[in-house]
Amino acid sequence: MSRRDWKGGDGLRRGVYVLPNLITSGSLFAGFYSIAATYNGAFEKAAMGIIAAVVLDGLDGRVARMTRTTTRFGIEYDSLADVISCGVAPAFLVYGWALSAFGRWGWLAAFLYLICGALRLARFNVQINTVEKGKFNGLPIPAAATFIASMILLFYYLGGSGSFKHFAVLLTIYLLAFLMVSTVKFNSFKDLEPFRRRPFNTLVVFIFFALLLAAEPQVMIFLFVSAYILSGPVGEVVSMVRRRRVKPTESENPIHAHDPHREDPR
């Protein structure tokens, strides 16, 4: 370990920015609260804790960028908090809520979600300066955690009965794990500027969605995050179709210029 690393590196000797790291600490606390609630069998409260953790996770990075207080320490701390709040907490919750019925296969599925989420975060930290701007390489772990939490909240909102949840959750966990470690592109929305002037209709649309969210939060959160998760695979299919369409047709292929059966134009 070098002398610079021993003393902290990245300007750590000069201190850390309190506000963004305090928000990250709040996200970590919400994740721990979710784990404690799951342990006590309060699955709805545990799901709400994960939703709160995801909201705070999105807020800390935006505050850091807006206040120009982004540091390497904050990035690493945020990733560690995500492992707990969006990895361990949802895995523990989904196991206690539905997957424990499968015994060994249940906790293995929950661990698969956790390990894929951790790998997703590690890959993100390595590729942070090389990935396409405005895109995520693979499903972000906060989106996966939000889907799990919103699925549980919607289940209880609709009455909280039915044995189908066990198999549905098992399939969902495998799908989320695959999408997190895949190379499917998802929008990051980090380039959105809330203080920039926009058309008046944009304000009306945001107000409309805010009203829907306030009226039926369990339903709307589930629909929003489902649409986001579907946007990745759908976007990949659309891009594939477009790439095939732009390929030159047979008549436009320059290889015909050397066809021996064609007359020499000279």
C-alpha positions as CSV (number, residue, x, y, z in Angstrom):
1,M,0.0,0.0,0.0
2,S,1.4,3.4,-1.0
3,R,1.9,6.3,1.3
4,R,-0.9,8.2,-0.5
5,D,-3.3,5.2,-0.1
6,W,-2.5,4.9,3.6
7,K,-3.4,8.6,4.2
8,G,-6.6,8.2,2.3
9,G,-6.0,9.3,-1.2
10,D,-8.5,11.2,-3.3
11,G,-8.3,14.2,-1.1
12,L,-9.6,12.3,1.9
13,R,-7.2,14.0,4.3
14,R,-9.1,17.3,3.5
15,G,-12.4,15.7,4.7
16,V,-15.6,14.6,3.0
17,Y,-18.7,16.4,1.8
18,V,-21.3,15.9,4.4
19,L,-24.6,16.4,2.6
20,P,-24.4,13.7,-0.2
21,N,-22.8,11.2,2.1
22,L,-25.4,11.9,4.7
23,I,-28.1,11.0,2.2
24,T,-26.2,7.8,1.3
25,S,-26.1,7.0,5.0
26,G,-29.9,7.4,5.0
27,S,-30.2,5.0,2.2
28,L,-28.1,2.5,4.1
29,F,-30.3,3.0,7.2
30,A,-33.4,2.3,5.1
31,G,-31.9,-0.9,3.8
32,F,-31.0,-2.0,7.4
33,Y,-34.5,-1.2,8.5
34,S,-35.9,-3.4,5.7
35,I,-33.8,-6.3,6.9
36,A,-35.0,-5.8,10.5
37,A,-38.6,-5.6,9.3
38,T,-38.3,-8.8,7.3
39,Y,-36.8,-10.6,10.3
40,N,-39.9,-9.6,12.3
41,G,-42.3,-10.7,9.5
42,A,-43.4,-7.1,8.6
43,F,-43.0,-7.6,4.8
44,E,-44.9,-4.5,3.8
45,K,-42.7,-2.3,6.0
46,A,-39.6,-4.0,4.6
47,A,-40.7,-3.3,1.1
48,M,-41.4,0.4,2.0
49,G,-37.9,0.6,3.5
50,I,-36.4,-0.6,0.1
51,I,-38.4,2.0,-1.8
52,A,-37.1,4.7,0.6
53,A,-33.6,3.4,0.1
54,V,-33.9,3.6,-3.7
55,V,-35.2,7.2,-3.5
56,L,-32.4,8.3,-1.3
57,D,-29.9,6.4,-3.5
58,G,-31.1,8.4,-6.5
59,L,-31.0,11.6,-4.6
60,D,-27.5,11.5,-3.2
61,G,-25.9,11.3,-6.6
62,R,-28.0,14.1,-8.0
63,V,-27.2,16.3,-5.1
64,A,-23.5,15.6,-5.5
65,R,-23.6,16.5,-9.2
66,M,-25.7,19.6,-8.6
67,T,-23.4,20.9,-5.8
68,R,-20.2,19.7,-7.6
69,T,-19.3,17.6,-4.6
70,T,-18.8,14.3,-6.4
71,T,-15.7,12.4,-5.0
72,R,-14.3,8.9,-5.4
73,F,-15.1,8.3,-1.8
74,G,-18.7,9.1,-2.4
75,I,-18.9,6.8,-5.4
76,E,-17.5,3.9,-3.4
77,Y,-19.6,4.5,-0.4
78,D,-22.7,4.7,-2.6
79,S,-21.9,1.3,-4.1
80,L,-21.3,-0.3,-0.7
81,A,-24.7,1.1,0.5
82,D,-26.3,-0.3,-2.7
83,V,-25.0,-3.8,-1.9
84,I,-26.9,-3.7,1.4
85,S,-30.0,-1.7,0.6
86,C,-30.6,-2.9,-3.0
87,G,-28.9,-6.3,-2.8
88,V,-29.0,-7.9,0.7
89,A,-32.3,-6.3,1.8
90,P,-34.4,-7.4,-1.3
91,A,-32.8,-10.8,-1.3
92,F,-33.6,-11.4,2.4
93,L,-37.1,-10.0,1.9
94,V,-38.0,-12.1,-1.1
95,Y,-36.6,-15.2,0.6
96,G,-38.6,-14.6,3.8
97,W,-41.7,-13.6,1.8
98,A,-41.9,-16.3,-0.8
99,L,-38.8,-18.3,-1.6
100,S,-38.4,-20.1,1.8
101,A,-41.1,-22.5,0.6
102,F,-38.6,-23.9,-1.9
103,G,-36.0,-24.7,0.8
104,R,-32.5,-24.9,-0.5
105,W,-33.5,-23.8,-4.0
106,G,-35.2,-20.8,-2.5
107,W,-32.2,-19.3,-0.7
108,L,-29.9,-20.2,-3.7
109,A,-32.2,-18.1,-5.9
110,A,-32.1,-15.3,-3.4
111,F,-28.3,-15.5,-3.3
112,L,-28.2,-15.5,-7.1
113,Y,-30.0,-12.2,-7.1
114,L,-27.5,-10.8,-4.5
115,I,-24.4,-12.0,-6.3
116,C,-25.6,-10.8,-9.7
117,G,-26.4,-7.4,-8.2
118,A,-22.9,-7.2,-6.6
119,L,-21.3,-8.2,-9.9
120,R,-23.4,-5.5,-11.6
121,L,-22.1,-2.8,-9.2
122,A,-18.5,-4.0,-9.6
123,R,-18.7,-3.9,-13.4
124,F,-20.3,-0.4,-13.2
125,N,-17.5,0.9,-11.1
126,V,-14.9,-0.4,-13.6
127,Q,-16.7,0.8,-16.7
128,I,-17.9,4.1,-15.3
129,N,-15.7,6.1,-17.6
130,T,-16.1,3.9,-20.7
131,V,-19.8,3.1,-20.9
132,E,-22.0,5.0,-23.3
133,K,-23.2,8.3,-21.9
134,G,-26.8,8.3,-20.7
135,K,-26.9,4.5,-20.7
136,F,-26.6,1.7,-18.1
137,N,-24.9,-1.6,-19.2
138,G,-27.3,-4.1,-17.6
139,L,-30.3,-3.5,-15.4
140,P,-29.4,-1.2,-12.5
141,I,-29.7,-2.9,-9.1
142,P,-31.9,-0.1,-7.7
143,A,-34.5,-0.8,-10.4
144,A,-34.4,-4.5,-9.6
145,A,-34.9,-3.8,-5.9
146,T,-37.7,-1.4,-6.7
147,F,-39.5,-4.1,-8.7
148,I,-39.2,-6.6,-5.9
149,A,-40.5,-4.1,-3.3
150,S,-43.4,-2.8,-5.6
151,M,-44.4,-6.4,-6.4
152,I,-44.8,-7.2,-2.7
153,L,-46.7,-3.9,-2.0
154,L,-49.0,-4.6,-5.0
155,F,-49.6,-8.1,-3.7
156,Y,-50.9,-6.9,-0.4
157,Y,-52.8,-4.0,-2.0
158,L,-54.7,-6.6,-4.1
159,G,-55.6,-8.6,-1.0
160,G,-52.5,-10.6,-0.1
161,S,-53.7,-14.0,-1.0
162,G,-52.8,-16.7,-3.5
163,S,-50.2,-19.4,-3.7
164,F,-49.1,-18.4,-7.2
165,K,-46.6,-15.9,-5.7
166,H,-44.0,-18.6,-5.0
167,F,-43.4,-19.6,-8.5
168,A,-43.9,-16.1,-9.9
169,V,-41.3,-14.7,-7.6
170,L,-38.9,-17.5,-8.3
171,L,-39.1,-16.8,-12.1
172,T,-38.8,-13.1,-11.4
173,I,-35.7,-13.4,-9.4
174,Y,-33.9,-15.4,-12.1
175,L,-35.0,-12.8,-14.7
176,L,-33.8,-9.9,-12.7
177,A,-30.5,-11.6,-12.0
178,F,-30.0,-12.3,-15.7
179,L,-30.8,-8.7,-16.7
180,M,-28.4,-7.2,-14.2
181,V,-25.4,-9.1,-15.5
182,S,-26.5,-8.8,-19.2
183,T,-25.3,-6.2,-21.7
184,V,-28.8,-4.9,-22.4
185,K,-28.7,-1.1,-22.4
186,F,-31.0,0.9,-20.1
187,N,-31.5,4.6,-19.9
188,S,-29.8,6.2,-16.9
189,F,-31.7,9.5,-16.9
190,K,-28.7,11.2,-15.3
191,D,-28.6,13.8,-17.9
192,L,-32.0,15.2,-17.0
193,E,-31.7,18.8,-15.8
194,P,-34.6,19.8,-13.5
195,F,-33.7,23.5,-13.5
196,R,-33.6,23.8,-17.3
197,R,-36.4,25.5,-19.2
198,R,-38.8,23.1,-20.8
199,P,-42.1,23.3,-22.7
200,F,-45.2,24.0,-20.7
201,N,-46.7,20.6,-21.7
202,T,-43.8,18.9,-19.9
203,L,-44.9,20.4,-16.6
204,V,-48.5,19.2,-17.2
205,V,-47.3,15.7,-17.9
206,F,-45.2,15.6,-14.7
207,I,-48.1,16.9,-12.6
208,F,-50.4,14.2,-14.2
209,F,-48.0,11.4,-13.3
210,A,-47.4,12.8,-9.8
211,L,-51.2,12.8,-9.2
212,L,-51.4,9.2,-10.4
213,L,-48.6,8.2,-8.1
214,A,-50.2,9.9,-5.2
215,A,-53.6,8.3,-5.9
216,E,-52.4,4.7,-6.4
217,P,-48.7,4.4,-5.3
218,Q,-48.6,0.6,-5.1
219,V,-50.0,0.3,-8.7
220,M,-48.1,3.1,-10.3
221,I,-44.7,2.3,-8.9
222,F,-45.1,-1.3,-10.1
223,L,-46.2,-0.1,-13.6
224,F,-43.4,2.5,-13.8
225,V,-40.6,0.1,-12.9
226,S,-42.1,-2.7,-15.1
227,A,-42.1,-0.3,-18.1
228,Y,-38.5,0.6,-17.4
229,I,-37.4,-3.0,-17.1
230,L,-39.2,-3.9,-20.4
231,S,-37.7,-0.8,-22.1
232,G,-34.2,-2.5,-22.2
233,P,-35.0,-5.7,-24.0
234,V,-37.5,-3.9,-26.3
235,G,-34.9,-1.3,-27.2
236,E,-32.4,-4.1,-28.0
237,V,-34.9,-5.7,-30.3
238,V,-35.7,-2.4,-32.0
239,S,-32.0,-1.7,-32.5
240,M,-31.4,-5.1,-34.0
241,V,-34.3,-4.6,-36.5
242,R,-32.9,-1.2,-37.5
243,R,-29.4,-2.6,-38.0
244,R,-30.8,-5.2,-40.3
245,R,-32.8,-2.7,-42.3
246,V,-29.8,-0.4,-43.0
247,K,-27.7,-3.2,-44.4
248,P,-27.2,-2.7,-48.2
249,T,-29.5,-4.6,-50.4
250,E,-28.3,-7.0,-53.0
251,S,-28.6,-4.5,-55.8
252,E,-26.6,-1.9,-53.9
253,N,-23.8,-4.3,-53.0
254,P,-20.6,-3.1,-54.7
255,I,-19.5,-6.7,-55.3
256,H,-21.6,-6.8,-58.4
257,A,-19.2,-4.4,-60.0
258,H,-16.8,-7.4,-60.4
259,D,-19.5,-9.9,-61.6
260,P,-17.9,-11.7,-64.6
261,H,-21.3,-12.2,-66.3
262,R,-21.9,-8.4,-66.5
263,E,-20.8,-6.5,-69.6
264,D,-17.7,-4.4,-69.4
265,P,-19.0,-0.8,-69.6
266,R,-15.8,0.2,-71.4
